[in-house]
Amino acid sequence: MGRNITSFILLVLLTWLAWTSWQPPAAIPDTQPVSLAIPEPMDAAPALWRVVTRRMVWKKAAEAMYKRLKETGLRVTSVARKEKIELHAFDDARTFAQRKNATQARKEWEKRGFEADVINQDDHFGVGLGRFFLAAYARQMQEKLKKTGMKYSYERRIVNIPTWRFTFPAATHTDAEKLWQRIQALGIADPLLMPEKQFRVLFGNNELRNHIISAKRSNR
């Protein structure tokens, strides 16, 4: 009887294996693509630009330019700070023990068309012929002095002096370029057009002050 039961179980097992091998595999359901709504990146704000005038080293000239820019209705801000600048100095090569002799030498230079000044140099006197912060002007002066045949001295040194520039509110490149053209049309030579980021690196927030206006008010 035990043999019959074993035979029956074996028959059932073989029948099940035959049935499962005949049946086709169950179909795997298609995987539907997952759609995620990824927001489009927001357009970056348009880059801002600045118009900046060239450096000025004479306060009276800076005051005159500031007044002129204000009269046009422009919103102008001064950028004032001290900077190290190369100075080209020309003097009469002679030195004088007495002021009257230096004064006579000054008159000699003035007759030749030069603006000269008597300068006090410690225990003696000299004659200053010009101080220039632009190399181009210094070269012109040197050529003029050579033609006189008179002896002169030349010294180049670095000085730390106040400087002034003027700037205007930051704007898009299109608007800033229009302003740049407008500033040039006023006769202001070669204003700079630069990205706002570069302007902040060069000058910073704390450099933006109306120094000239403040100085005028304090003198009242």
Secondary structure, DSSP 8 states (H G I E B T S, - for coil): -HHHHHHHHHHHHHHHHHHHHHS------------------------EEEEE---B--HHHHHHHHHHHHHTT---EEEEEEEEEEEEEEEES--BSSHHHHHHHHHHHHHTT---EEEEETTEEEEEEEEESSHHHHHHHHHHHHHHT--EEEEEEEEEEEEEEEE---EEHHHHHHHHHHHHHTT----EEEEHHHHHHHH-GGGB--HHHHHHHHT-
